Amino acid sequence: MKILLTVLLSAFLVACAGTNPYGNASESYSTSEANQPMRVSTATVIDVQAVTIDSEGNFVGKFAGGLLGGIAGSSVGGGRGSAAAAVAGAVLGGIVGTKADALYNKANGVQVTVQMADGRVESIVQEVNPNAIFRIGDNVRVIESATSKTRVVQ
């Protein structure tokens, strides 16, 4: 019952957000970046490379896998065998959880190398946005937030 209530409440809260009157969002900003001035520079794309963006060592998968493996292992046998199975299950679950977490926390990225209007060359890695495909020679804008997060936009 609690799970059903949680799912319904979550769905209700998501529905409250409403649609964006400007269309589908193509970029995400943190709350610390909102309402802050951002420096905008013009540039020309001189190179584009596909990259993979990996997570920063999230431990959630490892922890959850170990916990579930330990619980599953503890139900095997009895006495000392049960304790050994719980330890083995926790280790195996942690390994599987780590692998699953690594696969889940990868994103398609692009490394866009640009020549700024002042002649400097910069390379920015960001998640792929299917609505913004960069090509060599494109004129783009480079946006740097107050937190030094940099993006290339068309």
N, CA, C and O of each residue as an XYZ file, in Angstrom:
616
protein
N       0.813     -1.191      0.000
C       0.000      0.000      0.000
C       0.864      1.265      0.000
O       0.578      2.229     -0.710
N       1.944      1.238      0.826
C       2.823      2.399      0.900
C       3.491      2.664     -0.445
O       3.674      3.813     -0.845
N       3.852      1.579     -1.137
C       4.515      1.740     -2.439
C       3.557      2.374     -3.434
O       3.946      3.280     -4.172
N       2.322      1.918     -3.467
C       1.316      2.474     -4.362
C       1.100      3.946     -4.076
O       1.019      4.754     -5.001
N       1.004      4.303     -2.797
C       0.822      5.696     -2.413
C       2.004      6.549     -2.847
O       1.820      7.670     -3.320
N       3.223      6.025     -2.689
C       4.426      6.749     -3.099
C       4.443      6.973     -4.605
O       4.767      8.067     -5.066
N       4.096      5.944     -5.376
C       4.070      6.064     -6.841
C       3.036      7.091     -7.276
O       3.314      7.927     -8.134
N       1.848      7.033     -6.691
C       0.799      7.988     -7.049
C       1.185      9.417     -6.691
O       0.947     10.337     -7.473
N       1.775      9.609     -5.522
C       2.211     10.937     -5.104
C       3.297     11.470     -6.030
O       3.279     12.645     -6.393
N       4.245     10.612     -6.415
C       5.311     11.017     -7.334
C       4.736     11.424     -8.678
O       5.139     12.440     -9.245
N       3.796     10.639     -9.194
C       3.172     10.965    -10.481
C       2.448     12.302    -10.409
O       2.508     13.098    -11.346
N       1.766     12.548     -9.297
C       1.055     13.809     -9.114
C       2.024     14.987     -9.116
O       1.767     16.004     -9.761
N       3.142     14.853     -8.392
C       4.117     15.942     -8.317
C       4.756     16.223     -9.667
O       4.990     17.381    -10.013
N       5.039     15.178    -10.433
C       5.610     15.367    -11.768
C       4.603     16.090    -12.656
O       4.973     16.973    -13.430
N       3.339     15.719    -12.545
C       2.300     16.356    -13.357
C       2.147     17.833    -13.006
O       1.757     18.625    -13.864
N       2.444     18.222    -11.773
C       2.323     19.618    -11.352
C       3.331     20.527    -12.038
O       3.102     21.731    -12.146
N       4.435     19.971    -12.499
C       5.470     20.797    -13.127
C       4.952     21.470    -14.383
O       5.366     22.586    -14.697
N       4.054     20.816    -15.110
C       3.491     21.409    -16.318
C       4.480     21.409    -17.461
O       5.640     21.034    -17.293
N       4.021     21.829    -18.616
C       4.885     21.870    -19.795
C       5.591     23.210    -19.859
O       5.107     24.212    -19.333
N       6.738     23.211    -20.509
C       7.512     24.434    -20.680
C       6.937     25.193    -21.870
O       6.880     24.636    -22.966
N       6.510     26.440    -21.697
C       5.913     27.186    -22.810
C       6.905     27.472    -23.943
O       6.495     27.862    -25.036
N       8.210     27.281    -23.691
C       9.226     27.511    -24.712
C       9.556     26.245    -25.492
O      10.419     26.272    -26.369
N       8.886     25.139    -25.190
C       9.145     23.877    -25.881
C       9.938     22.925    -25.014
O      10.111     23.150    -23.816
N      10.421     21.854    -25.636
C      11.186     20.844    -24.908
C      12.560     21.390    -24.545
O      13.227     22.008    -25.375
N      12.981     21.164    -23.312
C      14.281     21.631    -22.848
C      15.390     20.820    -23.512
O      15.288     19.599    -23.630
N      16.439     21.498    -23.942
C      17.574     20.804    -24.539
C      18.807     20.866    -23.641
O      19.796     20.184    -23.909
N      18.763     21.658    -22.596
C      19.876     21.788    -21.661
C      19.337     21.757    -20.244
O      18.189     22.130    -20.005
N      20.166     21.309    -19.296
C      19.795     21.297    -17.881
C      20.727     22.218    -17.109
O      21.930     22.261    -17.367
N      20.169     22.939    -16.177
C      20.949     23.827    -15.322
C      20.640     23.502    -13.875
O      19.510     23.146    -13.541
N      21.642     23.623    -13.014
C      21.436     23.413    -11.584
C      20.816     24.671    -10.981
O      20.829     25.733    -11.602
N      20.278     24.548     -9.778
C      19.686     25.715     -9.130
C      20.733     26.789     -8.836
O      20.401     27.973     -8.781
N      21.995     26.390     -8.647
C      23.035     27.393     -8.387
C      23.380     28.192     -9.648
O      23.958     29.275     -9.555
N      23.032     27.665    -10.820
C      23.298     28.389    -12.066
C      22.140     29.301    -12.469
O      22.337     30.267    -13.207
N      20.941     28.998    -11.989
C      19.776     29.815    -12.337
C      19.920     31.203    -11.728
O      20.465     31.362    -10.636
N      19.429     32.195    -12.442
C      19.441     33.590    -11.990
C      20.842     34.128    -11.748
O      21.032     35.009    -10.909
N      21.819     33.610    -12.472
C      23.200     34.075    -12.380
C      23.637     34.562    -13.762
O      23.234     33.984    -14.771
N      24.446     35.606    -13.823
C      24.945     36.035    -15.133
C      25.885     34.985    -15.723
O      26.631     34.330    -14.996
N      25.841     34.836    -17.028
C      26.719     33.897    -17.715
C      27.449     34.636    -18.820
O      26.878     35.481    -19.509
N      28.731     34.301    -18.978
C      29.536     34.925    -20.020
C      29.281     34.188    -21.331
O      29.357     32.961    -21.379
N      28.981     34.930    -22.391
C      28.710     34.349    -23.698
C      29.771     34.845    -24.665
O      29.999     36.049    -24.787
N      30.421     33.906    -25.354
C      31.432     34.236    -26.358
C      31.063     33.547    -27.661
O      30.404     32.507    -27.658
N      31.484     34.124    -28.764
C      31.248     33.487    -30.059
C      32.496     32.718    -30.462
O      33.616     33.083    -30.103
N      32.278     31.640    -31.221
C      33.387     30.781    -31.621
C      33.006     30.028    -32.895
O      31.856     30.040    -33.332
N      34.016     29.372    -33.473
C      33.824     28.531    -34.649
C      34.304     27.132    -34.313
O      35.388     26.960    -33.757
N      33.495     26.125    -34.650
C      33.850     24.731    -34.385
C      34.984     24.323    -35.325
O      34.885     24.491    -36.540
N      36.083     23.778    -34.739
C      37.198     23.309    -35.568
C      37.396     21.801    -35.479
O      38.132     21.229    -36.284
N      36.741     21.136    -34.498
C      36.822     19.680    -34.408
C      35.670     19.176    -33.551
O      35.231     19.852    -32.620
N      35.183     17.973    -33.877
C      34.106     17.332    -33.129
C      34.468     15.862    -32.967
O      34.764     15.181    -33.949
N      34.444     15.370    -31.724
C      34.758     13.968    -31.444
C      33.698     13.374    -30.524
O      33.288     14.010    -29.553
N      33.254     12.156    -30.829
C      32.345     11.439    -29.941
C      33.130     10.930    -28.741
O      34.252     10.446    -28.892
N      32.547     11.037    -27.549
C      33.162     10.542    -26.324
C      32.095      9.871    -25.470
O      30.899     10.028    -25.718
N      32.534      9.125    -24.465
C      31.636      8.548    -23.473
C      31.898      9.251    -22.152
O      33.048      9.398    -21.737
N      30.837      9.683    -21.499
C      30.956     10.338    -20.199
C      30.595      9.313    -19.141
O      29.472      8.810    -19.117
N      31.554      8.996    -18.254
C      31.352      8.027    -17.181
C      30.956      8.749    -15.905
O      31.276      9.922    -15.717
N      30.256      8.034    -15.029
C      29.883      8.609    -13.733
C      31.138      8.774    -12.884
O      32.199      8.243    -13.211
N      31.004      9.503    -11.815
C      32.126      9.795    -10.923
C      32.201      8.813     -9.760
O      32.363      9.239     -8.617
N      32.090      7.514    -10.015
C      32.247      6.525     -8.948
C      31.092      6.473     -7.976
O      31.304      6.449     -6.763
N      29.875      6.454     -8.482
C      28.695      6.341     -7.649
C      28.706      4.992     -6.925
O      28.910      3.964     -7.571
N      28.493      4.963     -5.608
C      28.562      3.730     -4.846
C      27.190      3.097     -4.620
O      27.103      2.063     -3.958
N      26.123      3.683     -5.146
C      24.776      3.188     -4.886
C      24.599      1.763     -5.403
O      24.065      0.913     -4.691
N      25.040      1.491     -6.630
C      24.889      0.148     -7.195
C      25.651     -0.891     -6.397
O      25.141     -1.982     -6.138
N      26.872     -0.555     -6.007
C      27.693     -1.478     -5.214
C      27.019     -1.779     -3.872
O      26.939     -2.936     -3.461
N      26.541     -0.749     -3.202
C      25.901     -0.909     -1.895
C      24.617     -1.725     -2.014
O      24.407     -2.676     -1.261
N      23.748     -1.347     -2.975
C      22.469     -2.044     -3.136
C      22.695     -3.499     -3.532
O      22.028     -4.395     -3.015
N      23.634     -3.739     -4.450
C      23.934     -5.110     -4.864
C      24.460     -5.941     -3.713
O      24.068     -7.096     -3.547
N      25.346     -5.361     -2.916
C      25.889     -6.082     -1.763
C      24.820     -6.391     -0.734
O      24.790     -7.483     -0.168
N      23.942     -5.427     -0.494
C      22.866     -5.635      0.467
C      21.928     -6.744      0.002
O      21.600     -7.653      0.765
N      21.498     -6.662     -1.258
C      20.591     -7.691     -1.782
C      21.270     -9.060     -1.840
O      20.645    -10.075     -1.530
N      22.543     -9.092     -2.235
C      23.279    -10.359     -2.277
C      23.436    -10.962     -0.893
O      23.326    -12.177     -0.726
N      23.692    -10.121      0.099
C      23.822    -10.607      1.471
C      22.519    -11.177      1.990
O      22.511    -12.223      2.639
N      21.433    -10.507      1.713
C      20.118    -11.000      2.145
C      19.800    -12.327      1.459
O      19.357    -13.279      2.102
N      20.031    -12.380      0.146
C      19.760    -13.625     -0.591
C      20.652    -14.755     -0.088
O      20.189    -15.882      0.086
N      21.929    -14.460      0.148
C      22.860    -15.485      0.618
C      22.530    -15.985      2.004
O      22.746    -17.158      2.307
N      22.007    -15.107      2.859
C      21.710    -15.515      4.236
C      20.564    -16.512      4.308
O      20.410    -17.213      5.309
N      19.763    -16.579      3.259
C      18.643    -17.518      3.273
C      19.066    -18.919      2.849
O      18.255    -19.845      2.860
N      20.342    -19.077      2.472
C      20.847    -20.383      2.046
C      21.406    -21.116      3.263
O      22.180    -20.540      4.028
N      21.031    -22.346      3.448
C      21.593    -23.175      4.522
C      21.225    -22.674      5.900
O      20.263    -21.926      6.076
N      22.004    -23.098      6.868
C      21.752    -22.695      8.246
C      23.055    -22.637      9.007
O      24.040    -23.229      8.567
N      23.099    -21.952     10.126
C      24.300    -21.873     10.958
C      25.441    -21.173     10.250
O      25.265    -20.116      9.645
N      26.646    -21.797     10.339
C      27.839    -21.213      9.725
C      27.717    -21.120      8.211
O      28.215    -20.176      7.598
N      27.052    -22.106      7.609
C      26.854    -22.084      6.158
C      26.064    -20.881      5.713
O      26.330    -20.307      4.657
N      25.086    -20.496      6.524
C      24.268    -19.334      6.215
C      25.102    -18.053      6.271
O      24.966    -17.184      5.410
N      25.957    -17.936      7.276
C      26.814    -16.752      7.411
C      27.794    -16.664      6.251
O      28.004    -15.585      5.696
N      28.394    -17.788      5.882
C      29.336    -17.805      4.752
C      28.625    -17.465      3.454
O      29.162    -16.735      2.621
N      27.415    -17.994      3.279
C      26.644    -17.701      2.069
C      26.265    -16.222      2.022
O      26.248    -15.617      0.950
N      25.962    -15.640      3.187
C      25.623    -14.213      3.235
C      26.816    -13.366      2.817
O      26.665    -12.415      2.050
N      28.006    -13.707      3.318
C      29.220    -12.964      2.942
C      29.492    -13.125      1.451
O      29.756    -12.145      0.755
N      29.427    -14.358      0.964
C      29.664    -14.610     -0.462
C      28.630    -13.882     -1.312
O      28.966    -13.309     -2.348
N      27.370    -13.905     -0.873
C      26.312    -13.209     -1.604
C      26.535    -11.713     -1.627
O      26.299    -11.063     -2.646
N      26.993    -11.156     -0.505
C      27.259     -9.715     -0.439
C      28.395     -9.325     -1.368
O      28.307     -8.312     -2.062
N      29.465    -10.119     -1.391
C      30.599     -9.825     -2.280
C      30.162     -9.913     -3.731
O      30.418     -9.003     -4.520
N      29.498    -11.018     -4.086
C      29.047    -11.198     -5.470
C      28.042    -10.117     -5.855
O      28.103     -9.576     -6.959
N      27.115     -9.801     -4.948
C      26.138     -8.747     -5.217
C      26.805     -7.399     -5.406
O      26.390     -6.616     -6.261
N      27.843     -7.116     -4.612
C      28.578     -5.857     -4.763
C      29.266     -5.755     -6.112
O      29.277     -4.691     -6.731
N      29.842     -6.867     -6.570
C      30.503     -6.875     -7.882
C      29.481     -6.646     -8.992
O      29.699     -5.823     -9.881
N      28.369     -7.373     -8.941
C      27.323     -7.223     -9.958
C      26.741     -5.810     -9.913
O      26.514     -5.198    -10.957
N      26.500     -5.295     -8.710
C      25.962     -3.943     -8.573
C      26.895     -2.886     -9.131
O      26.445     -1.924     -9.752
N      28.191     -3.056     -8.915
C      29.172     -2.110     -9.453
C      29.156     -2.114    -10.974
O      29.180     -1.056    -11.602
N      29.118     -3.305    -11.567
C      29.082     -3.413    -13.035
C      27.802     -2.802    -13.598
O      27.843     -2.083    -14.596
N      26.661     -3.087    -12.959
C      25.387     -2.535    -13.423
C      25.379     -1.019    -13.303
O      24.895     -0.323    -14.196
N      25.920     -0.505    -12.190
C      25.979      0.936    -11.982
C      26.848      1.604    -13.042
O      26.511      2.678    -13.540
N      27.963      0.968    -13.385
C      28.867      1.533    -14.399
C      28.186      1.590    -15.759
O      28.347      2.565    -16.493
N      27.430      0.559    -16.101
C      26.725      0.562    -17.387
C      25.611      1.606    -17.411
O      25.398      2.276    -18.422
N      24.909      1.736    -16.296
C      23.784      2.663    -16.214
C      24.250      4.117    -16.208
O      23.546      4.990    -16.714
N      25.410      4.385    -15.650
C      25.893      5.759    -15.484
C      26.880      6.180    -16.554
O      27.875      6.844    -16.261
N      26.614      5.802    -17.781
C      27.394      6.270    -18.923
C      26.476      7.084    -19.815
O      25.293      6.773    -19.953
N      27.015      8.110    -20.408
C      26.225      8.957    -21.306
C      27.019      9.216    -22.575
O      28.248      9.274    -22.555
N      26.299      9.369    -23.675
C      26.945      9.761    -24.922
C      27.351     11.221    -24.804
O      26.565     12.068    -24.380
N      28.579     11.497    -25.183
C      29.077     12.859    -25.094
C      29.720     13.290    -26.397
O      29.904     12.497    -27.321
N      30.052     14.556    -26.443
C      30.746     15.121    -27.599
C      31.811     16.083    -27.081
O      31.569     16.876    -26.171
N      32.988     15.993    -27.680
C      34.058     16.943    -27.381
C      34.092     17.913    -28.544
O      34.433     17.546    -29.669
N      33.735     19.153    -28.261
C      33.681     20.190    -29.296
C      34.879     21.110    -29.091
O      35.002     21.766    -28.057
N      35.755     21.149    -30.082
C      36.906     22.054    -30.024
C      36.553     23.281    -30.858
O      36.161     23.176    -32.021
N      36.702     24.445    -30.232
C      36.303     25.691    -30.886
C      37.448     26.692    -30.884
O      38.313     26.683    -30.008
N      37.425     27.550    -31.887
C      38.350     28.684    -31.907
C      37.521     29.913    -31.574
O      36.593     30.285    -32.292
N      37.891     30.527    -30.461
C      37.162     31.695    -29.978
C      37.441     32.884    -30.900
O      38.408     32.883    -31.662
N      36.584     33.887    -30.815
C      36.735     35.079    -31.658
C      38.072     35.767    -31.426
O      38.589     36.416    -32.335
N      38.653     35.641    -30.212
C      39.943     36.274    -29.920
C      41.132     35.397    -30.311
O      42.278     35.771    -30.061
N      40.874     34.218    -30.930
C      41.943     33.344    -31.401
C      42.256     32.165    -30.495
O      42.878     31.199    -30.936
N      41.834     32.225    -29.230
C      42.072     31.102    -28.323
C      41.349     29.862    -28.832
O      40.319     29.955    -29.499
N      41.911     28.694    -28.503
C      41.275     27.425    -28.841
C      40.891     26.734    -27.535
O      41.721     26.594    -26.636
N      39.631     26.303    -27.430
C      39.144     25.620    -26.245
C      38.424     24.349    -26.672
O      37.862     24.273    -27.764
N      38.452     23.360    -25.797
C      37.759     22.105    -26.030
C      36.796     21.877    -24.876
O      37.194     21.923    -23.712
N      35.523     21.631    -25.198
C      34.487     21.461    -24.189
C      33.824     20.095    -24.400
O      33.423     19.760    -25.515
N      33.713     19.313    -23.324
C      33.017     18.030    -23.377
C      31.656     18.220    -22.726
O      31.553     18.775    -21.632
N      30.618     17.760    -23.402
C      29.270     17.861    -22.867
C      28.435     16.697    -23.374
O      28.802     16.032    -24.343
N      27.281     16.449    -22.697
C      26.386     15.395    -23.140
C      25.822     15.733    -24.507
O      25.615     16.900    -24.839
N      25.575     14.693    -25.298
C      25.004     14.892    -26.624
C      23.572     15.396    -26.488
O      22.794     14.879    -25.686
N      23.242     16.381    -27.257
C      21.877     16.884    -27.371
C      21.439     16.605    -28.803
O      21.982     17.204    -29.731
N      20.472     15.710    -29.010
C      20.085     15.365    -30.382
C      19.543     16.549    -31.178
O      19.452     16.471    -32.404
N      19.182     17.644    -30.506
C      18.698     18.842    -31.206
C      19.824     19.795    -31.578
O      19.582     20.827    -32.204
N      21.060     19.456    -31.197
C      22.203     20.327    -31.486
C      23.363     19.457    -31.974
O      24.159     18.968    -31.172
N      23.451     19.274    -33.258
C      24.526     18.490    -33.870
C      25.563     19.472    -34.405
O      25.259     20.315    -35.249
N      26.790     19.351    -33.905
C      27.848     20.281    -34.280
C      28.627     19.753    -35.476
O      28.868     18.552    -35.598
N      29.019     20.682    -36.364
C      29.831     20.352    -37.534
C      30.985     21.347    -37.628
O      30.866     22.500    -37.213
N      32.088     20.886    -38.175
C      33.236     21.770    -38.362
C      32.793     22.963    -39.206
O      32.144     22.808    -40.240
N      33.159     24.148    -38.740
C      32.805     25.381    -39.436
C      31.577     26.073    -38.867
O      31.322     27.232    -39.193
N      30.811     25.391    -38.025
C      29.623     26.018    -37.425
C      30.015     27.200    -36.553
O      31.007     27.143    -35.826
N      29.240     28.261    -36.626
C      29.379     29.379    -35.698
C      28.524     29.046    -34.480
O      27.336     28.750    -34.611
N      29.130     29.094    -33.296
C      28.455     28.700    -32.068
C      28.684     29.740    -30.983
O      29.472     30.673    -31.139
N      27.973     29.551    -29.882
C      28.186     30.366    -28.690
C      28.726     29.464    -27.598
O      28.270     28.333    -27.432
N      29.694     29.968    -26.859
C      30.244     29.257    -25.711
C      29.746     30.006    -24.484
O      30.000     31.199    -24.315
N      29.022     29.270    -23.624
C      28.417     29.886    -22.441
C      29.126     29.352    -21.205
O      29.209     28.141    -20.998
N      29.636     30.270    -20.385
C      30.303     29.897    -19.130
C      29.490     30.459    -17.976
O      29.244     31.663    -17.894
N      29.073     29.553    -17.074
C      28.261     29.972    -15.934
C      29.154     30.539    -14.838
O      30.381     30.482    -14.917
N      28.511     31.083    -13.823
C      29.236     31.639    -12.679
C      30.024     30.554    -11.948
O      30.992     30.853    -11.248
N      29.609     29.288    -12.109
C      30.313     28.174    -11.462
C      31.361     27.568    -12.390
O      31.897     26.497    -12.109
N      31.653     28.251    -13.496
C      32.642     27.839    -14.500
C      32.236     26.606    -15.302
O      33.085     25.978    -15.934
N      30.960     26.252    -15.288
C      30.461     25.185    -16.149
C      30.309     25.776    -17.539
O      29.658     26.807    -17.711
N      30.905     25.131    -18.531
C      30.924     25.663    -19.884
C      30.143     24.770    -20.826
O      30.218     23.545    -20.738
N      29.387     25.390    -21.735
C      28.601     24.666    -22.732
C      28.794     25.312    -24.089
O      29.077     26.505    -24.199
N      28.634     24.492    -25.122
C      28.612     25.009    -26.489
C      27.176     24.889    -26.970
O      26.575     23.820    -26.864
N      26.627     25.957    -27.489
C      25.258     25.953    -28.010
C      25.248     26.571    -29.395
O      26.132     27.345    -29.762
N      24.231     26.211    -30.147
C      24.110     26.756    -31.511
C      23.282     28.007    -31.512
O      23.071     28.606    -32.566
